[in-house]
Amino acid sequence: MQLTDIEIEDSLDNGTTIMEPRPAPEAISGVSVDVKLGNQFRVFKDHTAPYIDLIGISTAGLETVVSRISQDS
């Protein structure tokens, strides 16, 4: 189900949808909400693989956690 920006705002207002913290109005556009999840992300070293299957393998050395300071927060 897709909600319009007005329906997203209404859904947040009446508690049908809960996002903590609530996104700023400028983050709600069309049928989407731009979210910021944090200031860290993972980079997989073998990024040329068609998929990453973590079942049954050692994940040591597979990923690197990268810290990044956001300039806009």
N, C-alpha and C positions, 0 to 999 in steps of 0.2 A: 504494500500500500504506500503510495506516495502522497505526501502532504504538501500543499502550497506554503509559501512563506507565512501567509496569514493564518493558515491552519496550524502550522508549527508554533507560532506565537500563542494561539488560543490553547493548544494542547499543553504548552508549558504553563500558561496561566491557570488552567483548571486542574493541573496535576496528572493528566493522562500520560504525559511524557515528563520524565525527570532527568535533568542534566545538572550536575553539580561540578563546578559553579555554572550558573545559567549563562549561556552564550550572549555576548553583546548583540544588540539588534543588527549591527552592520555585518555580523557573522552569519546571519540568516538571509539566504538569497534563493529565490526560485523554489526548488524542491530539495535544497541542501542546507547543511549547517557546517561551517568550517570550524573544526575543533583543534585545539592545541593539547597534545597529550603529555608533553614534558620537554625537557631540554636534552634528552639522551636518545640515541637511536643505535641500532645494531647494523653493522656492515658484515655481510657474509663474504668470506674470502673467495669461495668458489662461486662467484656470481655469474659465471657463464653457463652453469648447469641449468637444464630446463626446469628443474624443481629441486627442492631441498627436502630429503627424507631423513628425519631425525630418529626414526624407529630402528633400534638395534645397532646403532653405531655410536662410537665415542664422539662426543661433541667437542672434545678438547681441541683447541686450535681452529675450530670451524668458524667461530665468530669473534669479532672484536667489538667491544663496547666503546663508542665514541662519545665524548662529552662535547657539547656545543653550547655556547652562551648565546641566547637569542637577543638580538639587538632591539626587537620590537616588543619586548615584554617588560 
